[in-house]
């Protein structure tokens, strides 16, 4: 992460979803908070171990209805000619 502002927010998890990436080699966790804002993180590192975010999420036992404090960065990328903006939990 280079020169990205880190945002902190206390959220109540409205819903969560796990989806396989397009390559099928990883899983993305998608979290929606009480305001409808979306956040995400990857489950695995390239070496196959859990990412630090996935490990922390697992250890907290956070589920729908849980209130948690998160840190995230805003990222943008191009896909199919469109700009996609994401809130990546760090």
C-alpha positions as CSV (number, residue, x, y, z in Angstrom):
1,X,0.0,0.0,0.0
2,X,1.6,3.2,-1.1
3,X,0.3,6.6,0.0
4,X,-3.2,5.3,0.5
5,X,-5.3,6.9,3.3
6,X,-6.5,4.4,5.9
7,X,-10.1,4.9,7.0
8,X,-11.5,3.5,10.3
9,X,-15.1,2.7,10.9
10,X,-17.3,0.9,13.4
11,X,-19.8,-1.2,11.5
12,X,-22.6,-3.5,12.2
13,X,-22.5,-6.4,9.8
14,X,-25.8,-6.5,7.8
15,X,-24.7,-9.4,5.6
16,X,-21.6,-11.3,4.5
17,X,-20.9,-13.4,1.5
18,X,-18.0,-15.6,0.4
19,X,-17.4,-16.0,-3.3
20,X,-14.7,-17.7,-5.4
21,X,-12.5,-15.5,-7.5
22,X,-12.7,-15.8,-11.3
23,X,-9.6,-18.0,-11.3
24,X,-11.1,-20.2,-8.6
25,X,-7.8,-20.0,-6.6
26,X,-9.0,-17.8,-3.8
27,X,-12.1,-16.6,-1.9
28,X,-13.3,-13.0,-1.5
29,X,-15.3,-12.1,1.6
30,X,-17.8,-9.3,1.0
31,X,-19.3,-7.5,3.9
32,X,-22.2,-5.1,3.8
33,X,-22.7,-2.7,6.8
34,X,-25.8,-1.1,8.2
35,X,-25.5,1.8,5.8
36,X,-25.3,-0.5,2.7
37,X,-21.6,0.2,2.3
38,X,-19.5,-2.7,0.9
39,X,-16.2,-3.9,2.1
40,X,-14.1,-6.9,1.1
41,X,-10.9,-8.9,1.7
42,X,-9.2,-12.0,0.4
43,X,-9.2,-15.2,2.4
44,X,-5.8,-16.6,1.3
45,X,-2.3,-15.4,0.6
46,X,-0.4,-16.7,-2.4
47,X,1.3,-19.3,-0.2
48,X,-2.1,-20.8,0.7
49,X,-2.2,-19.5,4.3
50,X,-5.0,-17.2,5.6
51,X,-4.5,-13.5,5.2
52,X,-4.1,-11.5,8.4
53,X,-7.5,-10.0,7.9
54,X,-9.1,-13.4,7.3
55,X,-7.4,-14.7,10.5
56,X,-8.6,-11.8,12.5
57,X,-12.1,-12.1,11.2
58,X,-12.1,-15.8,12.0
59,X,-10.8,-15.2,15.6
60,X,-13.4,-12.5,16.4
61,X,-16.3,-14.8,15.4
62,X,-18.0,-11.9,13.6
63,X,-21.2,-12.7,11.9
64,X,-24.4,-10.9,10.8
65,X,-25.5,-8.5,13.5
66,X,-22.0,-8.2,15.0
67,X,-20.5,-4.7,15.6
68,X,-16.8,-4.5,14.7
69,X,-14.2,-1.8,14.1
70,X,-12.5,-2.1,10.7
71,X,-9.6,-0.3,8.9
72,X,-9.9,-0.1,5.1
73,X,-8.5,1.6,2.0
74,X,-10.3,2.8,-1.0
75,X,-9.0,1.2,-4.2
76,X,-10.0,1.6,-7.9
77,X,-9.2,-0.5,-10.9
78,X,-10.4,-1.0,-14.5
79,X,-12.4,-4.0,-15.6
80,X,-14.2,-4.4,-18.9
81,X,-13.8,-0.7,-19.7
82,X,-15.4,0.4,-16.4
83,X,-13.8,1.9,-13.2
84,X,-14.5,-0.3,-10.2
85,X,-14.2,1.2,-6.7
86,X,-13.8,-1.0,-3.7
87,X,-13.3,-0.7,0.1
88,X,-10.6,-3.2,1.0
89,X,-10.4,-4.2,4.6
90,X,-6.8,-4.2,5.8
